[in-house]
Amino acid sequence: MKNKRIAALIAIAIFTFMTSFNLNSPLWLFVVTSLFYGVRMGLFQSPNNSVIMSSVDQQFLGIAGSVNSLARNFGMELGVSLSTIILL
């Protein structure tokens, strides 16, 4: 539970910092921030997927993996769509 909170706090800090970006922001700052976000995703996503897949019977591994990917992709697409609606 503590690791999830740390990962969430890091994500909030990164997203809050990224809200200050504009067209004049240096590219290196965007790259470094994106790198930290990618590391956070790697540290959180892999163990999370491992726990999910280990709790499923072997005959349902394909379905569990598909549902996991669907939820992740749906969340990303929903986030992009809502961001576009809010910004326009």
PyMOL Python script that loads the backbone (N, CA, C, O; Angstrom):
from pymol import cmd

cmd.read_pdbstr("""\
ATOM      1  N   MET A   1       0.823  -1.198   0.000  1.00  0.00           N
ATOM      2  CA  MET A   1       0.000   0.000   0.000  1.00  0.00           C
ATOM      3  C   MET A   1       0.865   1.260   0.000  1.00  0.00           C
ATOM      4  O   MET A   1       0.525   2.257  -0.636  1.00  0.00           O
ATOM      5  N   LYS A   2       1.992   1.202   0.724  1.00  0.00           N
ATOM      6  CA  LYS A   2       2.869   2.361   0.807  1.00  0.00           C
ATOM      7  C   LYS A   2       3.479   2.681  -0.557  1.00  0.00           C
ATOM      8  O   LYS A   2       3.613   3.853  -0.911  1.00  0.00           O
ATOM      9  N   ASN A   3       3.855   1.645  -1.333  1.00  0.00           N
ATOM     10  CA  ASN A   3       4.441   1.872  -2.653  1.00  0.00           C
ATOM     11  C   ASN A   3       3.451   2.531  -3.598  1.00  0.00           C
ATOM     12  O   ASN A   3       3.836   3.366  -4.418  1.00  0.00           O
ATOM     13  N   LYS A   4       2.174   2.163  -3.492  1.00  0.00           N
ATOM     14  CA  LYS A   4       1.159   2.777  -4.345  1.00  0.00           C
ATOM     15  C   LYS A   4       1.015   4.258  -4.029  1.00  0.00           C
ATOM     16  O   LYS A   4       0.838   5.080  -4.929  1.00  0.00           O
ATOM     17  N   ARG A   5       1.092   4.590  -2.760  1.00  0.00           N
ATOM     18  CA  ARG A   5       0.987   6.000  -2.369  1.00  0.00           C
ATOM     19  C   ARG A   5       2.181   6.791  -2.880  1.00  0.00           C
ATOM     20  O   ARG A   5       2.036   7.915  -3.359  1.00  0.00           O
ATOM     21  N   ILE A   6       3.355   6.196  -2.774  1.00  0.00           N
ATOM     22  CA  ILE A   6       4.554   6.874  -3.264  1.00  0.00           C
ATOM     23  C   ILE A   6       4.460   7.086  -4.767  1.00  0.00           C
ATOM     24  O   ILE A   6       4.767   8.170  -5.262  1.00  0.00           O
ATOM     25  N   ALA A   7       4.037   6.055  -5.497  1.00  0.00           N
ATOM     26  CA  ALA A   7       3.894   6.171  -6.949  1.00  0.00           C
ATOM     27  C   ALA A   7       2.858   7.231  -7.310  1.00  0.00           C
ATOM     28  O   ALA A   7       3.058   8.004  -8.246  1.00  0.00           O
ATOM     29  N   ALA A   8       1.760   7.268  -6.573  1.00  0.00           N
ATOM     30  CA  ALA A   8       0.724   8.270  -6.843  1.00  0.00           C
ATOM     31  C   ALA A   8       1.232   9.676  -6.542  1.00  0.00           C
ATOM     32  O   ALA A   8       0.949  10.606  -7.298  1.00  0.00           O
ATOM     33  N   LEU A   9       1.968   9.844  -5.463  1.00  0.00           N
ATOM     34  CA  LEU A   9       2.507  11.159  -5.126  1.00  0.00           C
ATOM     35  C   LEU A   9       3.522  11.633  -6.163  1.00  0.00           C
ATOM     36  O   LEU A   9       3.559  12.814  -6.508  1.00  0.00           O
ATOM     37  N   ILE A  10       4.343  10.710  -6.658  1.00  0.00           N
ATOM     38  CA  ILE A  10       5.300  11.070  -7.707  1.00  0.00           C
ATOM     39  C   ILE A  10       4.555  11.501  -8.961  1.00  0.00           C
ATOM     40  O   ILE A  10       4.922  12.493  -9.592  1.00  0.00           O
ATOM     41  N   ALA A  11       3.509  10.761  -9.328  1.00  0.00           N
ATOM     42  CA  ALA A  11       2.727  11.120 -10.519  1.00  0.00           C
ATOM     43  C   ALA A  11       2.076  12.487 -10.353  1.00  0.00           C
ATOM     44  O   ALA A  11       2.083  13.294 -11.283  1.00  0.00           O
ATOM     45  N   ILE A  12       1.519  12.752  -9.189  1.00  0.00           N
ATOM     46  CA  ILE A  12       0.889  14.052  -8.941  1.00  0.00           C
ATOM     47  C   ILE A  12       1.922  15.170  -9.036  1.00  0.00           C
ATOM     48  O   ILE A  12       1.658  16.221  -9.621  1.00  0.00           O
ATOM     49  N   ALA A  13       3.096  14.939  -8.461  1.00  0.00           N
ATOM     50  CA  ALA A  13       4.150  15.955  -8.524  1.00  0.00           C
ATOM     51  C   ALA A  13       4.585  16.205  -9.963  1.00  0.00           C
ATOM     52  O   ALA A  13       4.767  17.355 -10.365  1.00  0.00           O
ATOM     53  N   ILE A  14       4.751  15.143 -10.736  1.00  0.00           N
ATOM     54  CA  ILE A  14       5.173  15.299 -12.132  1.00  0.00           C
ATOM     55  C   ILE A  14       4.101  16.015 -12.937  1.00  0.00           C
ATOM     56  O   ILE A  14       4.405  16.937 -13.693  1.00  0.00           O
ATOM     57  N   PHE A  15       2.845  15.598 -12.781  1.00  0.00           N
ATOM     58  CA  PHE A  15       1.764  16.240 -13.533  1.00  0.00           C
ATOM     59  C   PHE A  15       1.610  17.707 -13.142  1.00  0.00           C
ATOM     60  O   PHE A  15       1.368  18.557 -13.999  1.00  0.00           O
ATOM     61  N   THR A  16       1.749  18.002 -11.861  1.00  0.00           N
ATOM     62  CA  THR A  16       1.659  19.387 -11.410  1.00  0.00           C
ATOM     63  C   THR A  16       2.783  20.219 -12.022  1.00  0.00           C
ATOM     64  O   THR A  16       2.564  21.348 -12.460  1.00  0.00           O
ATOM     65  N   PHE A  17       3.975  19.656 -12.046  1.00  0.00           N
ATOM     66  CA  PHE A  17       5.108  20.353 -12.646  1.00  0.00           C
ATOM     67  C   PHE A  17       4.900  20.545 -14.143  1.00  0.00           C
ATOM     68  O   PHE A  17       5.247  21.593 -14.689  1.00  0.00           O
ATOM     69  N   MET A  18       4.336  19.540 -14.809  1.00  0.00           N
ATOM     70  CA  MET A  18       4.138  19.622 -16.259  1.00  0.00           C
ATOM     71  C   MET A  18       3.067  20.646 -16.640  1.00  0.00           C
ATOM     72  O   MET A  18       3.041  21.102 -17.783  1.00  0.00           O
ATOM     73  N   THR A  19       2.194  21.013 -15.719  1.00  0.00           N
ATOM     74  CA  THR A  19       1.179  22.023 -16.042  1.00  0.00           C
ATOM     75  C   THR A  19       1.796  23.398 -16.265  1.00  0.00           C
ATOM     76  O   THR A  19       1.165  24.275 -16.854  1.00  0.00           O
ATOM     77  N   SER A  20       3.024  23.589 -15.798  1.00  0.00           N
ATOM     78  CA  SER A  20       3.690  24.878 -16.001  1.00  0.00           C
ATOM     79  C   SER A  20       4.394  24.964 -17.354  1.00  0.00           C
ATOM     80  O   SER A  20       4.936  26.015 -17.696  1.00  0.00           O
ATOM     81  N   PHE A  21       4.394  23.890 -18.120  1.00  0.00           N
ATOM     82  CA  PHE A  21       5.048  23.915 -19.432  1.00  0.00           C
ATOM     83  C   PHE A  21       4.264  24.781 -20.406  1.00  0.00           C
ATOM     84  O   PHE A  21       3.038  24.860 -20.342  1.00  0.00           O
ATOM     85  N   ASN A  22       4.986  25.425 -21.301  1.00  0.00           N
ATOM     86  CA  ASN A  22       4.377  26.169 -22.398  1.00  0.00           C
ATOM     87  C   ASN A  22       5.273  26.015 -23.625  1.00  0.00           C
ATOM     88  O   ASN A  22       6.227  25.237 -23.601  1.00  0.00           O
ATOM     89  N   LEU A  23       4.978  26.740 -24.681  1.00  0.00           N
ATOM     90  CA  LEU A  23       5.754  26.608 -25.916  1.00  0.00           C
ATOM     91  C   LEU A  23       7.196  27.072 -25.759  1.00  0.00           C
ATOM     92  O   LEU A  23       8.061  26.680 -26.543  1.00  0.00           O
ATOM     93  N   ASN A  24       7.459  27.887 -24.776  1.00  0.00           N
ATOM     94  CA  ASN A  24       8.814  28.396 -24.563  1.00  0.00           C
ATOM     95  C   ASN A  24       9.618  27.555 -23.580  1.00  0.00           C
ATOM     96  O   ASN A  24      10.776  27.871 -23.308  1.00  0.00           O
ATOM     97  N   SER A  25       9.031  26.498 -23.047  1.00  0.00           N
ATOM     98  CA  SER A  25       9.745  25.630 -22.111  1.00  0.00           C
ATOM     99  C   SER A  25      10.850  24.884 -22.846  1.00  0.00           C
ATOM    100  O   SER A  25      10.663  24.463 -23.988  1.00  0.00           O
ATOM    101  N   PRO A  26      11.998  24.718 -22.199  1.00  0.00           N
ATOM    102  CA  PRO A  26      13.096  24.009 -22.867  1.00  0.00           C
ATOM    103  C   PRO A  26      12.765  22.534 -23.080  1.00  0.00           C
ATOM    104  O   PRO A  26      12.099  21.905 -22.257  1.00  0.00           O
ATOM    105  N   LEU A  27      13.235  22.005 -24.184  1.00  0.00           N
ATOM    106  CA  LEU A  27      12.972  20.614 -24.536  1.00  0.00           C
ATOM    107  C   LEU A  27      13.569  19.658 -23.515  1.00  0.00           C
ATOM    108  O   LEU A  27      12.955  18.641 -23.194  1.00  0.00           O
ATOM    109  N   TRP A  28      14.752  19.962 -23.001  1.00  0.00           N
ATOM    110  CA  TRP A  28      15.393  19.063 -22.053  1.00  0.00           C
ATOM    111  C   TRP A  28      14.550  18.886 -20.796  1.00  0.00           C
ATOM    112  O   TRP A  28      14.547  17.811 -20.196  1.00  0.00           O
ATOM    113  N   LEU A  29      13.835  19.936 -20.394  1.00  0.00           N
ATOM    114  CA  LEU A  29      12.986  19.842 -19.208  1.00  0.00           C
ATOM    115  C   LEU A  29      11.833  18.867 -19.442  1.00  0.00           C
ATOM    116  O   LEU A  29      11.480  18.082 -18.562  1.00  0.00           O
ATOM    117  N   PHE A  30      11.255  18.931 -20.640  1.00  0.00           N
ATOM    118  CA  PHE A  30      10.197  17.986 -20.998  1.00  0.00           C
ATOM    119  C   PHE A  30      10.736  16.560 -21.039  1.00  0.00           C
ATOM    120  O   PHE A  30      10.074  15.636 -20.567  1.00  0.00           O
ATOM    121  N   VAL A  31      11.923  16.375 -21.594  1.00  0.00           N
ATOM    122  CA  VAL A  31      12.522  15.040 -21.694  1.00  0.00           C
ATOM    123  C   VAL A  31      12.802  14.472 -20.308  1.00  0.00           C
ATOM    124  O   VAL A  31      12.498  13.309 -20.043  1.00  0.00           O
ATOM    125  N   VAL A  32      13.374  15.275 -19.429  1.00  0.00           N
ATOM    126  CA  VAL A  32      13.690  14.803 -18.074  1.00  0.00           C
ATOM    127  C   VAL A  32      12.412  14.459 -17.311  1.00  0.00           C
ATOM    128  O   VAL A  32      12.351  13.432 -16.636  1.00  0.00           O
ATOM    129  N   THR A  33      11.410  15.298 -17.413  1.00  0.00           N
ATOM    130  CA  THR A  33      10.140  15.040 -16.731  1.00  0.00           C
ATOM    131  C   THR A  33       9.480  13.779 -17.273  1.00  0.00           C
ATOM    132  O   THR A  33       8.962  12.970 -16.503  1.00  0.00           O
ATOM    133  N   SER A  34       9.497  13.609 -18.574  1.00  0.00           N
ATOM    134  CA  SER A  34       8.923  12.403 -19.180  1.00  0.00           C
ATOM    135  C   SER A  34       9.700  11.163 -18.763  1.00  0.00           C
ATOM    136  O   SER A  34       9.115  10.098 -18.567  1.00  0.00           O
ATOM    137  N   LEU A  35      11.013  11.297 -18.628  1.00  0.00           N
ATOM    138  CA  LEU A  35      11.836  10.175 -18.183  1.00  0.00           C
ATOM    139  C   LEU A  35      11.442   9.742 -16.770  1.00  0.00           C
ATOM    140  O   LEU A  35      11.290   8.551 -16.498  1.00  0.00           O
ATOM    141  N   PHE A  36      11.280  10.711 -15.879  1.00  0.00           N
ATOM    142  CA  PHE A  36      10.855  10.380 -14.515  1.00  0.00           C
ATOM    143  C   PHE A  36       9.471   9.728 -14.500  1.00  0.00           C
ATOM    144  O   PHE A  36       9.225   8.794 -13.737  1.00  0.00           O
ATOM    145  N   TYR A  37       8.583  10.223 -15.339  1.00  0.00           N
ATOM    146  CA  TYR A  37       7.249   9.622 -15.405  1.00  0.00           C
ATOM    147  C   TYR A  37       7.333   8.192 -15.931  1.00  0.00           C
ATOM    148  O   TYR A  37       6.642   7.309 -15.423  1.00  0.00           O
ATOM    149  N   GLY A  38       8.156   7.956 -16.925  1.00  0.00           N
ATOM    150  CA  GLY A  38       8.331   6.608 -17.460  1.00  0.00           C
ATOM    151  C   GLY A  38       8.908   5.650 -16.430  1.00  0.00           C
ATOM    152  O   GLY A  38       8.484   4.498 -16.343  1.00  0.00           O
ATOM    153  N   VAL A  39       9.868   6.121 -15.656  1.00  0.00           N
ATOM    154  CA  VAL A  39      10.442   5.286 -14.593  1.00  0.00           C
ATOM    155  C   VAL A  39       9.379   4.961 -13.555  1.00  0.00           C
ATOM    156  O   VAL A  39       9.293   3.826 -13.087  1.00  0.00           O
ATOM    157  N   ARG A  40       8.577   5.943 -13.197  1.00  0.00           N
ATOM    158  CA  ARG A  40       7.501   5.701 -12.234  1.00  0.00           C
ATOM    159  C   ARG A  40       6.520   4.661 -12.758  1.00  0.00           C
ATOM    160  O   ARG A  40       6.090   3.779 -12.015  1.00  0.00           O
ATOM    161  N   MET A  41       6.165   4.765 -14.035  1.00  0.00           N
ATOM    162  CA  MET A  41       5.250   3.786 -14.627  1.00  0.00           C
ATOM    163  C   MET A  41       5.869   2.396 -14.623  1.00  0.00           C
ATOM    164  O   MET A  41       5.191   1.411 -14.329  1.00  0.00           O
ATOM    165  N   GLY A  42       7.145   2.314 -14.945  1.00  0.00           N
ATOM    166  CA  GLY A  42       7.821   1.023 -14.952  1.00  0.00           C
ATOM    167  C   GLY A  42       7.896   0.392 -13.574  1.00  0.00           C
ATOM    168  O   GLY A  42       7.746  -0.822 -13.430  1.00  0.00           O
ATOM    169  N   LEU A  43       8.127   1.212 -12.567  1.00  0.00           N
ATOM    170  CA  LEU A  43       8.211   0.693 -11.205  1.00  0.00           C
ATOM    171  C   LEU A  43       6.860   0.263 -10.665  1.00  0.00           C
ATOM    172  O   LEU A  43       6.788  -0.649  -9.841  1.00  0.00           O
ATOM    173  N   PHE A  44       5.796   0.897 -11.110  1.00  0.00           N
ATOM    174  CA  PHE A  44       4.468   0.585 -10.597  1.00  0.00           C
ATOM    175  C   PHE A  44       3.742  -0.435 -11.460  1.00  0.00           C
ATOM    176  O   PHE A  44       3.143  -1.374 -10.934  1.00  0.00           O
ATOM    177  N   GLN A  45       3.786  -0.266 -12.769  1.00  0.00           N
ATOM    178  CA  GLN A  45       2.978  -1.078 -13.677  1.00  0.00           C
ATOM    179  C   GLN A  45       3.396  -2.548 -13.678  1.00  0.00           C
ATOM    180  O   GLN A  45       2.539  -3.430 -13.634  1.00  0.00           O
ATOM    181  N   SER A  46       4.681  -2.819 -13.727  1.00  0.00           N
ATOM    182  CA  SER A  46       5.144  -4.205 -13.806  1.00  0.00           C
ATOM    183  C   SER A  46       4.753  -5.036 -12.584  1.00  0.00           C
ATOM    184  O   SER A  46       4.186  -6.116 -12.750  1.00  0.00           O
ATOM    185  N   PRO A  47       5.033  -4.573 -11.364  1.00  0.00           N
ATOM    186  CA  PRO A  47       4.596  -5.362 -10.208  1.00  0.00           C
ATOM    187  C   PRO A  47       3.080  -5.487 -10.113  1.00  0.00           C
ATOM    188  O   PRO A  47       2.564  -6.521  -9.691  1.00  0.00           O
ATOM    189  N   ASN A  48       2.371  -4.437 -10.505  1.00  0.00           N
ATOM    190  CA  ASN A  48       0.915  -4.469 -10.468  1.00  0.00           C
ATOM    191  C   ASN A  48       0.381  -5.544 -11.420  1.00  0.00           C
ATOM    192  O   ASN A  48      -0.494  -6.326 -11.049  1.00  0.00           O
ATOM    193  N   ASN A  49       0.908  -5.579 -12.640  1.00  0.00           N
ATOM    194  CA  ASN A  49       0.495  -6.604 -13.599  1.00  0.00           C
ATOM    195  C   ASN A  49       0.856  -7.998 -13.117  1.00  0.00           C
ATOM    196  O   ASN A  49       0.095  -8.945 -13.316  1.00  0.00           O
ATOM    197  N   SER A  50       2.010  -8.128 -12.487  1.00  0.00           N
ATOM    198  CA  SER A  50       2.440  -9.427 -11.975  1.00  0.00           C
ATOM    199  C   SER A  50       1.486  -9.944 -10.904  1.00  0.00           C
ATOM    200  O   SER A  50       1.144 -11.126 -10.896  1.00  0.00           O
ATOM    201  N   VAL A  51       1.058  -9.072 -10.008  1.00  0.00           N
ATOM    202  CA  VAL A  51       0.110  -9.467  -8.961  1.00  0.00           C
ATOM    203  C   VAL A  51      -1.225  -9.867  -9.572  1.00  0.00           C
ATOM    204  O   VAL A  51      -1.828 -10.858  -9.161  1.00  0.00           O
ATOM    205  N   ILE A  52      -1.682  -9.103 -10.547  1.00  0.00           N
ATOM    206  CA  ILE A  52      -2.959  -9.418 -11.197  1.00  0.00           C
ATOM    207  C   ILE A  52      -2.892 -10.773 -11.880  1.00  0.00           C
ATOM    208  O   ILE A  52      -3.780 -11.606 -11.705  1.00  0.00           O
ATOM    209  N   MET A  53      -1.838 -10.995 -12.658  1.00  0.00           N
ATOM    210  CA  MET A  53      -1.740 -12.233 -13.427  1.00  0.00           C
ATOM    211  C   MET A  53      -1.500 -13.449 -12.527  1.00  0.00           C
ATOM    212  O   MET A  53      -1.932 -14.552 -12.862  1.00  0.00           O
ATOM    213  N   SER A  54      -0.825 -13.267 -11.399  1.00  0.00           N
ATOM    214  CA  SER A  54      -0.573 -14.401 -10.510  1.00  0.00           C
ATOM    215  C   SER A  54      -1.815 -14.804  -9.723  1.00  0.00           C
ATOM    216  O   SER A  54      -1.865 -15.903  -9.171  1.00  0.00           O
ATOM    217  N   SER A  55      -2.812 -13.934  -9.666  1.00  0.00           N
ATOM    218  CA  SER A  55      -4.022 -14.259  -8.915  1.00  0.00           C
ATOM    219  C   SER A  55      -5.102 -14.905  -9.784  1.00  0.00           C
ATOM    220  O   SER A  55      -6.200 -15.182  -9.302  1.00  0.00           O
ATOM    221  N   VAL A  56      -4.796 -15.147 -11.065  1.00  0.00           N
ATOM    222  CA  VAL A  56      -5.773 -15.690 -12.006  1.00  0.00           C
ATOM    223  C   VAL A  56      -5.409 -17.137 -12.325  1.00  0.00           C
ATOM    224  O   VAL A  56      -4.232 -17.477 -12.448  1.00  0.00           O
ATOM    225  N   ASP A  57      -6.430 -17.985 -12.458  1.00  0.00           N
ATOM    226  CA  ASP A  57      -6.186 -19.364 -12.874  1.00  0.00           C
ATOM    227  C   ASP A  57      -5.533 -19.384 -14.249  1.00  0.00           C
ATOM    228  O   ASP A  57      -5.747 -18.487 -15.064  1.00  0.00           O
ATOM    229  N   GLN A  58      -4.736 -20.418 -14.497  1.00  0.00           N
ATOM    230  CA  GLN A  58      -3.983 -20.495 -15.743  1.00  0.00           C
ATOM    231  C   GLN A  58      -4.886 -20.489 -16.973  1.00  0.00           C
ATOM    232  O   GLN A  58      -4.514 -19.949 -18.015  1.00  0.00           O
ATOM    233  N   GLN A  59      -6.060 -21.079 -16.858  1.00  0.00           N
ATOM    234  CA  GLN A  59      -6.954 -21.134 -18.020  1.00  0.00           C
ATOM    235  C   GLN A  59      -7.539 -19.771 -18.382  1.00  0.00           C
ATOM    236  O   GLN A  59      -8.057 -19.595 -19.485  1.00  0.00           O
ATOM    237  N   PHE A  60      -7.464 -18.805 -17.466  1.00  0.00           N
ATOM    238  CA  PHE A  60      -8.021 -17.474 -17.715  1.00  0.00           C
ATOM    239  C   PHE A  60      -6.946 -16.400 -17.897  1.00  0.00           C
ATOM    240  O   PHE A  60      -7.258 -15.210 -17.863  1.00  0.00           O
ATOM    241  N   LEU A  61      -5.689 -16.801 -18.088  1.00  0.00           N
ATOM    242  CA  LEU A  61      -4.615 -15.822 -18.217  1.00  0.00           C
ATOM    243  C   LEU A  61      -4.799 -14.917 -19.434  1.00  0.00           C
ATOM    244  O   LEU A  61      -4.544 -13.715 -19.354  1.00  0.00           O
ATOM    245  N   GLY A  62      -5.232 -15.471 -20.540  1.00  0.00           N
ATOM    246  CA  GLY A  62      -5.449 -14.669 -21.746  1.00  0.00           C
ATOM    247  C   GLY A  62      -6.520 -13.623 -21.544  1.00  0.00           C
ATOM    248  O   GLY A  62      -6.369 -12.472 -21.953  1.00  0.00           O
ATOM    249  N   ILE A  63      -7.604 -14.030 -20.910  1.00  0.00           N
ATOM    250  CA  ILE A  63      -8.705 -13.096 -20.649  1.00  0.00           C
ATOM    251  C   ILE A  63      -8.255 -12.007 -19.671  1.00  0.00           C
ATOM    252  O   ILE A  63      -8.551 -10.829 -19.867  1.00  0.00           O
ATOM    253  N   ALA A  64      -7.541 -12.408 -18.620  1.00  0.00           N
ATOM    254  CA  ALA A  64      -7.078 -11.429 -17.632  1.00  0.00           C
ATOM    255  C   ALA A  64      -6.116 -10.422 -18.262  1.00  0.00           C
ATOM    256  O   ALA A  64      -6.200  -9.225 -17.987  1.00  0.00           O
ATOM    257  N   GLY A  65      -5.213 -10.901 -19.096  1.00  0.00           N
ATOM    258  CA  GLY A  65      -4.290  -9.996 -19.776  1.00  0.00           C
ATOM    259  C   GLY A  65      -5.014  -9.045 -20.709  1.00  0.00           C
ATOM    260  O   GLY A  65      -4.671  -7.867 -20.804  1.00  0.00           O
ATOM    261  N   SER A  66      -6.026  -9.570 -21.400  1.00  0.00           N
ATOM    262  CA  SER A  66      -6.801  -8.732 -22.317  1.00  0.00           C
ATOM    263  C   SER A  66      -7.581  -7.659 -21.572  1.00  0.00           C
ATOM    264  O   SER A  66      -7.605  -6.502 -21.989  1.00  0.00           O
ATOM    265  N   VAL A  67      -8.216  -8.038 -20.477  1.00  0.00           N
ATOM    266  CA  VAL A  67      -8.981  -7.065 -19.686  1.00  0.00           C
ATOM    267  C   VAL A  67      -8.044  -6.013 -19.086  1.00  0.00           C
ATOM    268  O   VAL A  67      -8.381  -4.830 -19.033  1.00  0.00           O
ATOM    269  N   ASN A  68      -6.879  -6.447 -18.642  1.00  0.00           N
ATOM    270  CA  ASN A  68      -5.893  -5.517 -18.097  1.00  0.00           C
ATOM    271  C   ASN A  68      -5.452  -4.510 -19.163  1.00  0.00           C
ATOM    272  O   ASN A  68      -5.379  -3.311 -18.891  1.00  0.00           O
ATOM    273  N   SER A  69      -5.162  -4.985 -20.356  1.00  0.00           N
ATOM    274  CA  SER A  69      -4.769  -4.090 -21.452  1.00  0.00           C
ATOM    275  C   SER A  69      -5.916  -3.176 -21.863  1.00  0.00           C
ATOM    276  O   SER A  69      -5.709  -1.996 -22.143  1.00  0.00           O
ATOM    277  N   LEU A  70      -7.127  -3.727 -21.897  1.00  0.00           N
ATOM    278  CA  LEU A  70      -8.293  -2.920 -22.253  1.00  0.00           C
ATOM    279  C   LEU A  70      -8.485  -1.780 -21.262  1.00  0.00           C
ATOM    280  O   LEU A  70      -8.714  -0.637 -21.658  1.00  0.00           O
ATOM    281  N   ALA A  71      -8.391  -2.092 -19.973  1.00  0.00           N
ATOM    282  CA  ALA A  71      -8.574  -1.054 -18.953  1.00  0.00           C
ATOM    283  C   ALA A  71      -7.497   0.017 -19.063  1.00  0.00           C
ATOM    284  O   ALA A  71      -7.795   1.207 -18.961  1.00  0.00           O
ATOM    285  N   ARG A  72      -6.245  -0.394 -19.272  1.00  0.00           N
ATOM    286  CA  ARG A  72      -5.148   0.565 -19.396  1.00  0.00           C
ATOM    287  C   ARG A  72      -5.335   1.454 -20.629  1.00  0.00           C
ATOM    288  O   ARG A  72      -5.218   2.676 -20.541  1.00  0.00           O
ATOM    289  N   ASN A  73      -5.623   0.840 -21.769  1.00  0.00           N
ATOM    290  CA  ASN A  73      -5.789   1.614 -23.005  1.00  0.00           C
ATOM    291  C   ASN A  73      -7.031   2.502 -22.962  1.00  0.00           C
ATOM    292  O   ASN A  73      -7.005   3.633 -23.448  1.00  0.00           O
ATOM    293  N   PHE A  74      -8.112   1.992 -22.385  1.00  0.00           N
ATOM    294  CA  PHE A  74      -9.328   2.796 -22.263  1.00  0.00           C
ATOM    295  C   PHE A  74      -9.071   4.017 -21.389  1.00  0.00           C
ATOM    296  O   PHE A  74      -9.519   5.119 -21.703  1.00  0.00           O
ATOM    297  N   GLY A  75      -8.350   3.815 -20.296  1.00  0.00           N
ATOM    298  CA  GLY A  75      -8.017   4.936 -19.420  1.00  0.00           C
ATOM    299  C   GLY A  75      -7.173   5.980 -20.121  1.00  0.00           C
ATOM    300  O   GLY A  75      -7.391   7.179 -19.944  1.00  0.00           O
ATOM    301  N   MET A  76      -6.202   5.533 -20.921  1.00  0.00           N
ATOM    302  CA  MET A  76      -5.371   6.484 -21.663  1.00  0.00           C
ATOM    303  C   MET A  76      -6.194   7.250 -22.690  1.00  0.00           C
ATOM    304  O   MET A  76      -6.061   8.468 -22.811  1.00  0.00           O
ATOM    305  N   GLU A  77      -7.041   6.544 -23.426  1.00  0.00           N
ATOM    306  CA  GLU A  77      -7.862   7.206 -24.441  1.00  0.00           C
ATOM    307  C   GLU A  77      -8.876   8.157 -23.812  1.00  0.00           C
ATOM    308  O   GLU A  77      -9.131   9.238 -24.342  1.00  0.00           O
ATOM    309  N   LEU A  78      -9.446   7.756 -22.696  1.00  0.00           N
ATOM    310  CA  LEU A  78     -10.389   8.628 -21.999  1.00  0.00           C
ATOM    311  C   LEU A  78      -9.687   9.890 -21.509  1.00  0.00           C
ATOM    312  O   LEU A  78     -10.235  10.988 -21.601  1.00  0.00           O
ATOM    313  N   GLY A  79      -8.481   9.727 -20.992  1.00  0.00           N
ATOM    314  CA  GLY A  79      -7.719  10.883 -20.533  1.00  0.00           C
ATOM    315  C   GLY A  79      -7.395  11.850 -21.654  1.00  0.00           C
ATOM    316  O   GLY A  79      -7.511  13.064 -21.487  1.00  0.00           O
ATOM    317  N   VAL A  80      -6.988  11.315 -22.801  1.00  0.00           N
ATOM    318  CA  VAL A  80      -6.691  12.177 -23.950  1.00  0.00           C
ATOM    319  C   VAL A  80      -7.954  12.881 -24.425  1.00  0.00           C
ATOM    320  O   VAL A  80      -7.926  14.074 -24.724  1.00  0.00           O
ATOM    321  N   SER A  81      -9.055  12.152 -24.494  1.00  0.00           N
ATOM    322  CA  SER A  81     -10.318  12.746 -24.955  1.00  0.00           C
ATOM    323  C   SER A  81     -10.795  13.847 -24.018  1.00  0.00           C
ATOM    324  O   SER A  81     -11.178  14.927 -24.469  1.00  0.00           O
ATOM    325  N   LEU A  82     -10.774  13.581 -22.725  1.00  0.00           N
ATOM    326  CA  LEU A  82     -11.215  14.594 -21.763  1.00  0.00           C
ATOM    327  C   LEU A  82     -10.290  15.806 -21.766  1.00  0.00           C
ATOM    328  O   LEU A  82     -10.750  16.942 -21.654  1.00  0.00           O
ATOM    329  N   SER A  83      -9.002  15.567 -21.891  1.00  0.00           N
ATOM    330  CA  SER A  83      -8.056  16.686 -21.957  1.00  0.00           C
ATOM    331  C   SER A  83      -8.323  17.555 -23.174  1.00  0.00           C
ATOM    332  O   SER A  83      -8.270  18.782 -23.095  1.00  0.00           O
ATOM    333  N   THR A  84      -8.609  16.916 -24.295  1.00  0.00           N
ATOM    334  CA  THR A  84      -8.900  17.665 -25.517  1.00  0.00           C
ATOM    335  C   THR A  84     -10.170  18.487 -25.359  1.00  0.00           C
ATOM    336  O   THR A  84     -10.223  19.646 -25.770  1.00  0.00           O
ATOM    337  N   ILE A  85     -11.189  17.886 -24.767  1.00  0.00           N
ATOM    338  CA  ILE A  85     -12.452  18.607 -24.556  1.00  0.00           C
ATOM    339  C   ILE A  85     -12.242  19.804 -23.637  1.00  0.00           C
ATOM    340  O   ILE A  85     -12.762  20.890 -23.894  1.00  0.00           O
ATOM    341  N   ILE A  86     -11.486  19.606 -22.575  1.00  0.00           N
ATOM    342  CA  ILE A  86     -11.256  20.688 -21.614  1.00  0.00           C
ATOM    343  C   ILE A  86     -10.430  21.809 -22.242  1.00  0.00           C
ATOM    344  O   ILE A  86     -10.713  22.987 -22.020  1.00  0.00           O
ATOM    345  N   LEU A  87      -9.418  21.451 -23.022  1.00  0.00           N
ATOM    346  CA  LEU A  87      -8.533  22.465 -23.601  1.00  0.00           C
ATOM    347  C   LEU A  87      -9.160  23.207 -24.766  1.00  0.00           C
ATOM    348  O   LEU A  87      -8.775  24.340 -25.056  1.00  0.00           O
ATOM    349  N   LEU A  88     -10.121  22.587 -25.437  1.00  0.00           N
ATOM    350  CA  LEU A  88     -10.760  23.267 -26.561  1.00  0.00           C
ATOM    351  C   LEU A  88     -11.974  23.982 -26.054  1.00  0.00           C
ATOM    352  O   LEU A  88     -12.677  24.629 -26.829  1.00  0.00           O
TER     353      LEU A  88
END
""", "prot")
cmd.dss("prot")
cmd.show_as("cartoon", "prot")
cmd.util.cbc("prot")
cmd.orient("prot")
